[in-house]
Amino acid sequence: MILEFVVSAIGLGALYALLTIGVALLFGVLGLLNFAYGEIVMAGGFALYLFRDQPWALAVGAALVLAVIVAVVCEVLAFRPLRDADPITLMIASFAVSLAIQSLARMTVLPRAQGVAPEPFLGQRFQLLGADISVLEIGTLVLCGLILGAVALLMTRTSLGIQLRAAAENFEMASVLGVRANLVIPGAFAIVGLLAAAGSVVLVARQGAVSAEMGLQPMLIGVVGAVLGGLRSLKGAALGGFILGVATTLLETVLPTGLIAFRDAVLFSALIAVLVIRPQGLLSSAKVRVS
C-alpha cells in the first residue's frame, strides 16, 4: 500500500512539475501568465487523436510537433506584437488566444469528447514488493523524470538554457547583458510546447479521451503549482507542482469517499494559507517585473 502510494504520488508530482515549469518559464521571460497554455496541451491531445490508429510512438511524436508549432505560432502572431505591453494586456491576450483556439477546436475537429485508446500494455499491472503497480504509473514516472532531466540539462548546459534562466530571473538585466529576445522568447515557447505535449500524452493515457476543454485542468494546475512554488523561480515552480501532485494523491488516499469531492477545496485552502505566510511562493525571492 505504501509503495503504491509512493509511486503514484511521485508520478503525479512529476507530471504537475512539468506543467508548472511551462507556466513559470513564460512568466519569467515575458511577465506572461499564459492562460492559453491549456490549449497547447489540447493541441498535443488532438494529435494523439488524429494519429490514434498509428503506432503509439508515432502519435506521441506528432503530439510533440503539433504542440510546439501551436506554441510558437501563438508567440509570433499573438504575443510578439505585444512584447512591450504591460502584464495585464498580455494576460488578456492569452485569454483571447485560449478562447479562440478552444472555440475553433469545438467548432471543427473536437465538437465533442473523443476516445483515444492508449497502448494496451499501459493498462497491465504487476506485483512489486507486494504492491500492485500499473505499467502506466511507472511509465508516467519514467517519462516525466526523463523530460525533467532533459530540461535541467538544457537549462544548465546549453547557451539557450543559460539565456533562458537569466531572462526568467531578470529579463531587463539579461537584455542589457546581450540576451537576444528573438531567440530566447520563441525558444521558451518551443520548450513550453514540448512540456505541454508531454503532459497531454500522460493525461490522454490516463483518461483515454480528448476534448476541446481538456486543457483547462492542466492550465489551472500549472498556474496553482507555479504560484505555490514561486512564479519567478523555475526550481520553485517545479517544487510547487511536485508538492501539489503529492498532496493530491495523499488527499485521494486519506479522505473518506464522501469527502473526495472536496479535495480541490482543501488544496486551494492550503494554497491560500501558504501565500498568506509567503506571498512570493516557496522559493521565489524576486519581485514581479512590471513593464
C-alpha positions in Angstrom: 0.0 0.0 0.0 2.8 2.4 0.9 4.8 1.6 -2.2 1.7 2.0 -4.4 1.1 5.5 -2.8 4.8 6.5 -3.3 4.9 5.5 -7.0 1.5 7.2 -7.7 2.4 10.4 -5.7 5.8 10.8 -7.3 4.5 10.1 -10.8 1.7 12.7 -10.4 4.0 15.1 -8.7 6.5 14.8 -11.7 3.6 15.4 -14.1 2.5 18.5 -12.3 6.1 19.8 -12.1 6.2 19.6 -15.9 3.1 21.6 -16.2 4.2 24.3 -13.7 7.6 24.8 -15.3 5.8 25.7 -18.6 3.8 28.4 -16.8 6.7 29.8 -14.8 9.1 29.9 -17.8 6.9 32.2 -19.8 6.1 34.3 -16.8 9.8 34.8 -16.1 10.7 35.7 -19.7 7.7 37.8 -20.7 5.8 38.5 -17.5 3.1 36.5 -19.1 0.7 34.3 -17.1 -0.3 32.3 -20.2 -3.9 31.1 -19.9 -3.6 29.7 -23.4 -1.2 27.0 -22.0 -4.1 24.6 -21.7 -4.9 24.9 -25.4 -1.3 23.9 -26.2 -1.9 20.8 -24.1 -5.1 20.3 -26.1 -3.2 20.5 -29.4 -1.0 17.7 -28.2 -4.1 15.7 -27.3 -5.7 16.3 -30.7 -2.6 15.0 -32.4 -2.9 11.8 -30.4 -6.5 11.5 -31.5 -5.6 12.3 -35.1 -2.9 9.5 -35.1 -4.9 7.1 -32.9 -4.7 4.3 -35.5 -1.0 4.7 -35.9 1.8 3.3 -33.7 1.8 5.0 -30.3 5.3 6.2 -30.8 4.3 8.0 -34.0 1.3 9.5 -32.3 3.5 10.8 -29.4 5.9 12.3 -31.9 3.0 14.0 -33.7 1.8 15.4 -30.4 5.3 16.9 -29.7 5.5 18.5 -33.1 2.0 20.0 -33.2 2.2 21.4 -29.6 5.5 23.1 -30.4 4.1 24.5 -33.7 1.0 25.9 -31.9 3.1 27.4 -29.1 5.5 29.1 -31.5 2.7 30.3 -33.8 0.9 31.8 -30.7 4.2 33.7 -29.9 4.6 35.0 -33.4 1.0 36.0 -34.1 -0.4 37.0 -30.7 2.4 37.8 -28.2 5.3 39.2 -30.3 3.3 42.3 -31.4 2.6 42.9 -27.7 6.1 42.2 -26.4 6.4 45.6 -24.8 2.9 45.6 -23.4 2.2 45.5 -19.7 1.4 42.1 -17.9 -2.3 42.8 -17.7 -2.5 43.3 -21.5 -0.5 40.1 -22.1 -2.8 38.2 -19.8 -5.9 39.4 -21.5 -4.3 38.5 -24.9 -3.7 35.0 -23.5 -7.3 34.7 -22.5 -8.3 35.7 -26.1 -5.9 33.2 -27.6 -7.3 30.5 -25.3 -10.9 31.2 -26.2 -10.1 31.4 -29.9 -8.3 28.1 -30.1 -10.8 26.3 -27.9 -13.7 27.7 -29.9 -12.1 26.8 -33.2 -11.4 23.2 -32.0 -15.0 22.9 -30.7 -16.5 24.1 -34.0 -14.3 21.9 -36.2 -12.2 18.9 -35.1 -13.4 18.4 -31.5 -17.1 19.2 -31.2 -17.4 16.5 -28.5 -15.0 14.4 -26.4 -13.3 11.7 -28.5 -11.9 8.4 -27.2 -8.3 7.6 -27.6 -7.2 4.1 -26.6 -3.6 4.1 -25.3 -1.3 1.2 -25.9 -2.8 -1.9 -24.2 0.3 -2.7 -22.3 0.0 0.5 -20.4 -3.1 -1.0 -18.6 -1.2 -4.0 -17.4 -0.4 -4.4 -13.7 2.4 -6.3 -11.9 3.4 -7.0 -8.4 6.4 -5.2 -6.9 7.4 -6.0 -3.3 3.8 -6.9 -2.6 2.3 -3.8 -4.2 0.0 -3.7 -7.2 1.6 -1.3 -9.7 0.4 -0.4 -13.2 2.7 0.0 -16.2 1.1 3.4 -16.8 2.2 4.7 -13.4 5.8 3.5 -14.0 5.6 5.0 -17.5 4.4 8.3 -16.2 7.2 8.4 -13.6 9.9 7.5 -16.2 8.6 9.8 -18.9 8.3 12.8 -16.6 11.6 12.1 -14.9 13.4 11.9 -18.3 11.8 15.1 -19.5 12.6 17.0 -16.3 16.2 15.7 -16.5 16.4 16.9 -20.2 15.0 20.3 -19.2 17.5 20.5 -16.4 20.4 19.7 -18.8 19.1 22.2 -21.4 18.9 24.9 -18.8 22.4 24.3 -17.3 24.5 23.0 -20.2 23.3 25.0 -23.3 23.6 28.6 -24.4 19.9 28.8 -24.9 19.2 27.4 -21.5 21.6 29.8 -19.7 20.0 32.7 -21.5 16.5 31.4 -20.6 17.5 31.2 -16.9 18.9 34.7 -17.0 15.8 36.0 -18.7 13.5 34.2 -16.3 15.2 35.8 -13.3 15.6 39.3 -14.7 14.7 39.9 -18.3 15.8 43.6 -18.4 19.2 42.9 -17.0 19.6 39.9 -19.3 18.8 42.0 -22.3 21.4 44.6 -21.2 24.0 41.7 -21.0 23.2 40.6 -24.6 20.5 38.0 -24.3 18.7 38.0 -27.7 14.9 38.3 -27.3 14.1 37.0 -30.8 16.0 33.8 -29.8 15.1 33.4 -26.2 11.3 34.1 -26.4 10.5 31.7 -29.3 12.8 29.2 -27.6 10.8 29.5 -24.4 7.6 28.9 -26.3 9.0 25.9 -28.0 10.1 24.4 -24.7 6.6 25.1 -23.3 5.1 23.3 -26.3 7.3 20.2 -25.5 6.3 20.3 -21.8 2.6 20.7 -22.7 2.8 17.8 -25.2 4.4 15.5 -22.6 1.6 16.5 -20.2 -1.0 15.7 -22.9 0.5 12.3 -23.6 0.2 11.3 -19.9 -3.2 12.8 -19.5 -4.7 11.1 -22.5 -3.1 7.8 -21.5 -4.8 8.2 -18.1 -8.1 9.5 -19.2 -8.5 7.8 -22.6 -10.2 10.8 -24.1 -9.6 14.1 -25.8 -11.8 17.2 -25.8 -11.6 20.9 -26.7 -11.8 21.7 -22.9 -9.2 19.1 -21.8 -6.5 21.8 -21.3 -8.4 23.7 -18.6 -7.4 21.5 -15.6 -3.7 21.3 -16.7 -3.6 25.1 -17.1 -5.1 25.6 -13.6 -2.6 23.0 -12.2 0.3 24.8 -13.8 -0.8 28.2 -12.5 -1.5 27.0 -9.0 1.7 25.0 -8.7 3.8 27.8 -10.1 2.2 30.3 -7.7 2.8 28.0 -4.8 6.5 27.5 -5.6 7.2 30.9 -6.9 6.4 32.3 -10.4 9.8 33.9 -10.7 11.7 30.7 -9.9 11.8 27.6 -12.2 13.0 25.4 -9.4 10.3 26.8 -7.1 7.7 26.2 -9.7 8.8 22.6 -10.2 8.7 22.1 -6.4 5.3 23.7 -6.2 3.9 21.4 -8.9 5.5 18.3 -7.3 4.1 19.2 -3.8 0.7 19.8 -5.4 0.8 16.3 -7.1 1.8 14.6 -3.9 -0.8 16.4 -1.9 -3.5 15.5 -4.4 -2.5 11.8 -4.2 -2.4 12.0 -0.4 -5.9 13.5 -0.1 -7.3 10.9 -2.5 -5.8 8.2 -0.3 -6.8 9.5 3.2 -10.1 11.3 2.6 -13.3 9.3 3.0 -15.2 8.5 -0.2 -17.9 11.1 0.7 -15.3 13.9 1.0 -13.2 13.2 -2.2 -15.3 15.8 -4.0 -13.9 18.4 -1.6 -10.3 17.5 -2.4 -9.6 20.6 -4.5 -11.2 22.9 -1.9 -8.8 21.5 0.7 -5.9 22.0 -1.7 -6.8 25.6 -2.5 -7.4 26.4 1.1 -3.8 25.2 1.9 -2.5 27.2 -1.0 -4.1 30.4 0.4 -2.6 29.7 3.8 0.9 29.3 2.2 0.5 32.5 0.2 -0.6 34.4 3.3 2.6 33.4 5.0 4.8 33.7 2.0 3.2 35.7 -0.8 6.1 35.3 -3.2 6.0 31.5 -3.2 8.1 28.9 -1.5 11.4 29.6 -3.3 11.0 32.8 -5.1 12.5 35.9 -3.6 12.4 38.3 -6.6 9.8 40.9 -7.2 7.4 40.6 -10.1 8.5 42.6 -13.1 6.1 45.2 -14.4 6.5 47.0 -17.7 
